[in-house]
Amino acid sequence: MEAGAQYVGLSSLTDTEREVHSAFTTGGRLDLGGRPVRGPVLAALLTGAYPLDAGAMPALRLDNATVTGSFDIEGRVVDHVIALRRCTFERPPILRMARLVGLTMPGCRVPGVKARNLRVGSDLVLEPGFTCTGVLDLTDATIEGTLRLAGAVLRNPNGAALLGARLRVSGSIQGVAARAFGEVRLRGANIGGSVHLTGARMANPAGPVLEATGMAVEGNLMCDTGGGRFDATGTVLLSGARIGGDAVFSGAHLHDGTSTENQVLVLPHGTAEDHTVLDADRLRVDGDVKLDAGFTAAGAVALRGARIGGHLLLSGATIGRRDVIARLAAAFASGTAVDRVPVALIGDGVEVFGDVECRGAVDGKIDSDGDQRTALRTYGQVRLVDAHVHGSASLSRARLCGPAIDVLFADRLRVGGTLFLRKVRISGSVRLQNAHIGSSLDCSGARLIKPRLRPNGTVKPSLDARVATIGKDLLCSYGFLAIGGVRVRLVEVGKMATFGGARLGGRTHPRHPATDKSLSAYGLTAQELVLAFPPRRPPRGQVVLTRASVVSVIDGPGLWAARGGVDLEDFSFTAITSHPEVSVGTRLAWLRAVQPDFAPGPYEQLAAVYAGAGDEERAQLVQLERQRRRYAELNVAGRMWGRLQEWTVGYGYRPWLAMVWLLLFWLLGLLWFNTHVMEKLDADVNPVWNPPLLATDLLLPIVDLGQDNKWRMVGASQWIAGALIAVGWILATTAAAGATRVLKRG
């Protein structure tokens, strides 16, 4: 016995205690009906203080006993089974450093249990109905079986309800439908089986409700719904925990019981309001992490640096504090930039070896896009900076609410498969700078409204994926809406980038300025680029295609009606088409509309495309238009020279016009000199008057056919001869210039 414990002699036992002694000797069960028995007597029985008859098979099996005084077996080795049912203890049992064969206390009521370094050779059964109104201290304890807490009630609201730091359990922790009011601490615990907290209710508004930092679980961690909903008020801490199976929070409800505001840096500016209700930073899970099927977190869920060997399931989850949306919406309406960003999900650096699934199910099955009623909903920012998903990530039909902020902040995100944002509804902006998508970025049917605001009140792009790499397709079609526009600057797309039917840009609020750039595709590279915008809803802002490089372009009148024009400097492509097909005249009209100031590059590019397809006639029409616009911006002399070239040789692209003009003037000369014979210039020479040769000799410079300078031109004939000579030189010069262009093109 402990030195401070009071020893009760065998002769001093009460009648009830003698009954207990007798039952202990035979190992039989005794129901005391609430009668008292002293704790020191029970301790003495278990530690061999009282003699036993020969052949005794002792075991302590008591029902409905009231244990008075101190039940203290600290440091003792007890080789007998202890089975207490519905017993009440006046003082906390003292089991520190004891070694027990087994301990069963279903339905017992204790003011606490002092069991640090306790060792139990089998199960520790504290179920069902076990009630502890103080601290259940199992720090550094070892349980070689299962810790059974199903239906137990642990109540210590002002402190810790369960202290299980470094607890070692060979089996599982069975805490189904348990109730804990106060902190449950399992920091550094090692569980050989699974942890079952299905349907448990836990509350510790003053701090962590489940503190399992560094806990190692060989099996599953089950904090889900089954006969009841797992409900936790306070922060669930799983930082650095190791789970050999799945971490399941399906249908769980997590509440933030504190008003503290931890802050983390939000790049590039501002801070984040981080009311964390589930802190699973650096969590390691070999299986799936299930935060789905009605999972609700009234605060942030943190998965920074977590490693998930299976899938991350978020379908049907609701994450974040709804009360923050009113403040964000008010800031957006007033045009005020937000520098304190509420965070819903923090997944910076998370690695998921399977898929991330946020789609809603339909009758237990998931269709191509899911059910919007059971898809993920978030209130505040979803952060996936430097996250790595080896499979695909689907946020189809999800609802992300964060007016005036980057509601999806995923710089340097890596997705091995496809990132699905199909029919997603986003209030805020999506930021995917430097992201790497192995397959496609599918935003078909997505609606992105209320984008992030800059400090000066202007709007940022609704979708910002600059310098991203997309292995296959970028799909922003089938009703895609981005009020703040799209920025895909320097993005590399392996196959197709389509904005077919997309609606880009606009005014996000009557007091907000309109979007200046509806599509910024500077330096975009792709095999095919579809820019077929709705004609009745053209982009409400400039479309920038500067230095973009694609193989094929599909456009339409909606593109060229963009408010703000289309910037085509150094835009290169090898084929262009429209549905329905349009004439070259229509394309030239589109170019004139979007380029009030002449730039030769777009015309040269279009002409090269037509020429490359073997359509020389259309190519010439484009080059003619290019020359017209070029000379139209020169001074008067330049414009006149340009007009002359156009009329005579078509800027060198129609050299046959020079022959037509030469023939016309030759006929005029022939008709004139047929009726106006001139006198010989030299009487000693007898030239033959030949009007056809004379007209030819006058028109062709350098060439001498023996008629020029043989006749005395007088009167009107002198002027006509001079006109023919001048026309000949002009036509010869322009024809030579045209021939030079033809040879260069050849």
Disulfide bonds with the S-S distance in Angstrom:
none
